Amino acid sequence: MSDKDMINIFDCVSPLDFRYYGQDEQLRELLGPYLTERARVASELRVEVAAVQALANLGVCEQQVADEVRKAADQVTPEAVAAEERRIHHNIRALVNCLRSQVSPASRPYIHLCLTSFDVIDTALAWRFKNVTNEAVVPELLKLEQILIDLARREKDTLQIGRTHGQHAEPITFGFAMAEYVGRLGERIEAITSTGNNLRGKVSGAVGAYNASGLFFDDPQEFEREVLNQLDLEPATHSTQIIPPEFVCDFIHSLISTFGVLANLADDMRNLQRSEIAEVAEAFEAQQVGSSTMPHKRNPWNFENVKSMWKAFVPRMLSVYADQISDHQRDLTNSASSRFLPEIIVALLATVKRLRKIMGRLVTDAESMRRNFQMTEDLIAAEPAYILLAAAGHPDAHEVIRKLTLQAQQSGRAFCELLEEDEEIRPHLERFTEAQRELLRSPAKYIGVAAAKAEQVCGEWERRLALAG
């Protein structure tokens, strides 16, 4: 390919290329070996080489044939394959022709022998996705998980008001809030690891019945196992011309659901940065601009980007589900849609990298958290008061406490004062222990085991994911 044929990243259509991937050298080095078009061609060549090596191992051809094909594969370029495909209009036959052109006539018959296109395509995809899982996706997610663990531990005792439906609920700690995401992300990491390593290959021919390989082997499945062993893949229990799509479907679902966890985390952090709340903040760089017209703005743009990326990619799961359907042993209705699957991995990893940066230097404001807590501090005693009152034998504890909260709000008086003055309630209050009475007077102590739970969750996921701690 000449210089004039090279595409500048700013001439690309997809923002993944010119914004999130093309200008990120680290991301390119991490994902390039598995997700690019060059990587696709290389992985398909890897399958072709493994097939010839299996033929040699089983005595169909000489080892020197396999050696020659292996060396030849290094000479085949994606540019050459693309040029040949433009000529003959078939991608795998173009790959095969390019590989055959690099070997001697004696070796050519063994290239692609007993294979069909999707033995190569589906198996190569499984190899790429399994390896990108173990070499890139999981390691990057583990780095983010460790950041969340460190944050949860650091803030495990920092008082924060819990919120349900956007309203003040009961007190927790900020570390407890972060431990939620430690657990949710940990579960997703395990799911990605499991589904990524469960991706399968196939070498069973045009309709999956081993018709071609059955011409050479009494047990053609031995040939399949021999090929896949070299790629560290297991065969599916049953394949047609394609591998059962559920393996890839489960893998992509694990990625998309991880995207949802990250978007939820980002949304929580974005809302906690509202001017009226101001409990956390993104660390701004010295030259960073928050608004094109309002110099004072410090917008939570990184967290907003995470949610925006999630919105762009979560609908792609519908296409993956649709690709489960294939007429009889094979149709081509997934031939275009499946080509976009690597973009999901690129987008997820770009998002993980962004979150690692901003969560690793998240600014927390304990004073703002306490101030917000104090807005409804007095009424927080309503829940423990109701529960203790019911335990002390009051027949309608919830209703009487509800009425007292309304009276407190309308009169401006303290809820606990009204509680202690109420003649109907007083006999039941006398059954409370002093510690229980003190808890009602000091709602900040009503945090259950939030700090201990945060520590427990962090410890469990460090153990399950084998993090250093």
Order of alpha helices (4+ residues) and beta strands (2+ residues): alpha-alpha-alpha-alpha-alpha-alpha-alpha-beta-beta-alpha-beta-alpha-beta-alpha-beta-alpha-alpha-alpha-beta-alpha-alpha-alpha-alpha-alpha-alpha-alpha
